[in-house]
Amino acid sequence: MNIYINDLSKYYKNKKALDHITLHLSSGIYGLIGPNGAGKTTFLSILCGLIKNDSGTVEIDEVKFLSDDFYHVFGYVPQSPALYVDLTCNEFLEYICALKSIDKNQIDHTLKLVNLYDQKYIKIKKLSGGMKQRLSIAQAIINDPQILLLDEPLSALDGVIKESIKERIKMIAKEYNLTTIIVTHDPEEALTLSDRVLIINEGQISQYGKPEDIMNQPSCDFVQDFILNQLEIKRRNIFALFHPMQEQMV
């Protein structure tokens, strides 16, 4: 599904959170990265109707933006999902089905997609962090969306769990030909997960392109410094895990 974004702007008092963004997104995985306060979450929040833009337009093929039909074609995974921990996975998804007016027959298929079918009747409070995140993805895709929006879906996860959920997101997005936008602060996540990467700074697009093009041909000093600095921070954090005393001496 195509998303046409034309001259999109958003202001908070005198600050420009988004400054005349124009983009065309189609099926594929898009990683949206940038420093804190760059406008990433504002951009995603406008796309899913949580906040209103001040100017510009968003068009989605033949579906009118923010109409009832629009809410049937997108799924959203918030950064801190509200999961009702005293419900089982099945009960929670039954509730989501009722909210979205869709058939409960979708539940088993969706749980299998996110590898949670064996936990169907387990209470959410007994799930691991990775399982809870997969359940959050399940509630977003249970209505068979054509657009999937994810806000920092991997930020609270570690190591192997993070990699397994990255692969699960890629599998679902590719298999169902979704237009998928993932907000992250981590360049490594965006560069390894996405077909295209959008780097935003101070509400403007600094670079938009394939991961290999951004790594090999950064468009400006900001892009190069941001990616290299973030990767260096990650390298230091990993080094500290294995050499804590040496890291203190650096």
C-alpha positions as CSV (number, residue, x, y, z in Angstrom):
1,M,0.0,0.0,0.0
2,N,1.3,3.5,-0.9
3,I,1.6,6.4,1.5
4,Y,2.0,9.8,0.0
5,I,3.2,12.5,2.4
6,N,3.3,16.0,1.1
7,D,4.8,19.0,2.8
8,L,4.0,17.7,6.3
9,S,4.7,20.1,9.2
10,K,4.0,20.1,12.9
11,Y,4.8,22.8,15.5
12,Y,5.0,22.8,19.2
13,K,4.7,26.5,20.1
14,N,7.7,28.0,18.3
15,K,9.6,24.8,17.7
16,K,9.3,22.9,14.4
17,A,8.9,19.2,15.2
18,L,8.4,18.4,11.5
19,D,9.5,20.8,8.8
20,H,7.9,20.3,5.3
21,I,8.4,16.5,5.0
22,T,7.6,15.0,1.6
23,L,7.8,11.3,1.0
24,H,6.4,8.4,-1.0
25,L,6.4,5.0,0.9
26,S,5.2,1.7,-0.7
27,S,5.5,-1.9,0.5
28,G,8.7,-2.7,2.3
29,I,10.4,-2.0,5.7
30,Y,11.4,1.6,6.5
31,G,13.7,2.4,9.4
32,L,13.2,5.9,10.9
33,I,16.1,7.0,13.0
34,G,17.5,10.2,14.5
35,P,18.5,11.7,17.8
36,N,16.1,12.4,20.7
37,G,13.7,15.2,19.8
38,A,14.3,14.9,16.0
39,G,10.6,14.4,15.2
40,K,10.5,10.6,14.8
41,T,7.6,9.9,17.3
42,T,5.7,13.0,16.1
43,F,5.9,11.7,12.5
44,L,4.6,8.2,13.5
45,S,1.9,9.7,15.7
46,I,0.6,11.8,12.8
47,L,0.5,8.8,10.6
48,C,-1.7,6.8,13.0
49,G,-3.9,9.7,13.9
50,L,-2.8,10.3,17.5
51,I,-1.9,13.9,16.8
52,K,-2.9,16.4,14.1
53,N,-0.4,17.9,11.7
54,D,-0.4,21.7,11.3
55,S,0.0,21.7,7.5
56,G,0.6,19.3,4.6
57,T,-1.3,16.1,3.7
58,V,-1.2,12.3,4.0
59,E,-2.8,10.2,1.4
60,I,-3.1,6.4,1.4
61,D,-4.1,5.0,-2.0
62,E,-7.9,5.0,-2.3
63,V,-8.4,5.0,1.5
64,K,-9.3,8.4,3.1
65,F,-6.8,9.3,5.8
66,L,-8.2,8.9,9.3
67,S,-11.5,7.5,8.0
68,D,-13.1,4.4,9.4
69,D,-11.6,2.4,6.5
70,F,-8.2,3.8,7.3
71,Y,-8.2,2.2,10.8
72,H,-8.9,-1.2,9.2
73,V,-5.7,-1.0,7.0
74,F,-3.1,-0.2,9.6
75,G,-1.7,-1.8,12.8
76,Y,0.2,0.1,15.5
77,V,2.8,-1.1,18.1
78,P,3.4,1.6,20.7
79,Q,6.6,2.0,22.5
80,S,5.0,1.1,25.8
81,P,2.0,-1.1,24.9
82,A,-0.8,-1.4,27.4
83,L,-1.3,-5.1,28.0
84,Y,-3.9,-6.3,30.5
85,V,-1.7,-8.6,32.5
86,D,-4.4,-10.5,34.3
87,L,-5.8,-11.7,31.0
88,T,-4.6,-14.7,29.0
89,C,-3.2,-14.1,25.5
90,N,-6.4,-15.5,24.1
91,E,-8.6,-13.3,26.3
92,F,-6.5,-10.2,25.4
93,L,-6.8,-10.9,21.6
94,E,-10.5,-11.6,22.0
95,Y,-10.8,-8.1,23.5
96,I,-8.8,-6.6,20.6
97,C,-11.0,-8.4,18.1
98,A,-14.1,-6.9,19.7
99,L,-12.5,-3.4,19.6
100,K,-11.7,-3.8,15.9
101,S,-14.9,-5.6,15.0
102,I,-13.1,-8.6,13.5
103,D,-13.7,-12.4,13.7
104,K,-12.1,-14.2,16.7
105,N,-11.1,-17.0,14.2
106,Q,-8.1,-14.8,13.5
107,I,-6.6,-15.4,16.9
108,D,-5.0,-18.9,16.4
109,H,-3.5,-17.9,13.1
110,T,-2.1,-14.6,14.6
111,L,-0.6,-16.4,17.6
112,K,1.1,-18.8,15.3
113,L,2.6,-16.0,13.3
114,V,4.3,-14.5,16.4
115,N,5.2,-17.9,17.8
116,L,2.9,-17.6,20.8
117,Y,0.3,-20.3,20.1
118,D,1.6,-22.5,22.9
119,Q,1.1,-19.6,25.3
120,K,-2.5,-19.1,24.2
121,Y,-4.0,-19.7,27.7
122,I,-1.1,-18.3,29.7
123,K,-1.7,-15.1,31.6
124,I,0.2,-12.1,30.2
125,K,1.9,-11.4,33.6
126,K,3.6,-14.7,33.3
127,L,5.1,-14.0,29.9
128,S,8.7,-12.9,29.3
129,G,9.6,-9.5,28.0
130,G,10.1,-10.9,24.5
131,M,6.8,-12.7,24.6
132,K,4.9,-9.6,25.7
133,Q,6.5,-7.7,22.7
134,R,5.4,-10.5,20.3
135,L,1.9,-10.2,21.8
136,S,1.9,-6.5,21.2
137,I,2.8,-7.2,17.5
138,A,0.0,-9.8,17.4
139,Q,-2.6,-7.2,18.4
140,A,-1.3,-4.9,15.7
141,I,-1.6,-7.5,12.9
142,I,-4.7,-9.4,13.9
143,N,-6.8,-7.3,11.5
144,D,-4.6,-8.1,8.5
145,P,-3.3,-4.6,8.1
146,Q,-1.6,-3.3,5.0
147,I,0.4,-0.7,7.0
148,L,2.3,-1.6,10.1
149,L,3.7,1.2,12.4
150,L,6.1,0.3,15.2
151,D,7.5,2.7,17.8
152,E,10.8,1.5,19.3
153,P,9.6,-2.2,19.3
154,L,13.1,-3.5,20.3
155,S,14.3,-0.9,22.8
156,A,13.6,-2.9,26.0
157,L,14.9,-6.2,24.7
158,D,18.4,-7.8,24.8
159,G,20.6,-10.0,22.6
160,V,19.1,-13.1,21.2
161,I,15.5,-12.0,22.1
162,K,15.9,-8.8,20.1
163,E,17.3,-10.7,17.1
164,S,14.5,-13.2,17.1
165,I,11.9,-10.5,17.1
166,K,13.7,-8.6,14.3
167,E,13.5,-11.8,12.2
168,R,9.8,-12.2,13.1
169,I,9.0,-8.6,12.0
170,K,10.9,-9.1,8.8
171,M,9.1,-12.4,8.1
172,I,5.6,-10.9,8.7
173,A,6.3,-7.7,6.7
174,K,7.7,-9.7,3.7
175,E,5.2,-12.5,3.7
176,Y,2.2,-10.1,3.8
177,N,3.8,-7.4,1.6
178,L,3.2,-4.7,4.3
179,T,4.3,-1.1,4.3
180,T,6.2,-1.1,7.6
181,I,7.7,1.9,9.4
182,I,9.9,1.2,12.4
183,V,11.0,4.1,14.7
184,T,14.3,3.4,16.4
185,H,17.2,5.3,18.0
186,D,19.6,2.5,17.0
187,P,21.3,2.8,13.6
188,E,22.3,-0.9,13.7
189,E,18.7,-2.0,14.1
190,A,17.6,0.3,11.2
191,L,20.4,-0.7,8.9
192,T,20.0,-4.5,9.4
193,L,16.2,-4.6,9.5
194,S,15.1,-2.1,6.8
195,D,14.9,-2.0,3.1
196,R,15.3,1.8,3.3
197,V,16.4,4.1,6.1
198,L,15.1,7.6,6.8
199,I,17.3,9.7,8.9
200,I,15.6,12.7,10.5
201,N,17.1,15.6,12.4
202,E,15.4,18.8,13.7
203,G,12.3,17.9,11.9
204,Q,13.9,17.5,8.5
205,I,15.0,14.6,6.4
206,S,18.8,14.4,6.5
207,Q,19.1,11.3,4.2
208,Y,16.8,8.7,2.8
209,G,18.0,5.6,1.0
210,K,19.1,2.0,1.1
211,P,21.2,1.0,4.1
212,E,24.3,0.3,2.1
213,D,24.1,3.8,0.4
214,I,23.8,5.5,3.7
215,M,26.8,3.6,5.1
216,N,28.9,4.1,2.1
217,Q,27.8,7.6,1.1
218,P,26.5,9.6,4.0
219,S,24.9,12.8,2.7
220,C,26.3,15.2,5.3
221,D,28.5,15.3,8.4
222,F,25.5,14.9,10.7
223,V,24.5,11.6,9.2
224,Q,28.1,10.2,9.3
225,D,28.7,11.4,12.9
226,F,25.3,10.3,14.2
227,I,25.7,6.7,12.8
228,L,29.3,6.4,13.8
229,N,28.8,7.8,17.3
230,Q,25.8,5.5,18.0
231,L,27.7,2.5,16.8
232,E,30.7,3.4,18.9
233,I,28.4,3.7,22.0
234,K,27.1,0.2,21.3
235,R,30.6,-1.1,20.8
236,R,31.6,0.3,24.2
237,N,28.6,-1.1,25.9
238,I,29.3,-4.6,24.5
239,F,33.0,-4.3,25.4
240,A,32.1,-3.3,29.0
241,L,30.0,-6.5,29.4
242,F,33.1,-8.7,28.8
243,H,35.8,-6.4,30.1
244,P,34.3,-4.3,32.9
245,M,37.5,-3.4,34.7
246,Q,39.3,-2.4,31.5
247,E,36.3,-0.2,30.5
248,Q,36.5,1.7,33.7
249,M,40.2,2.5,32.9
250,V,39.5,3.8,29.4
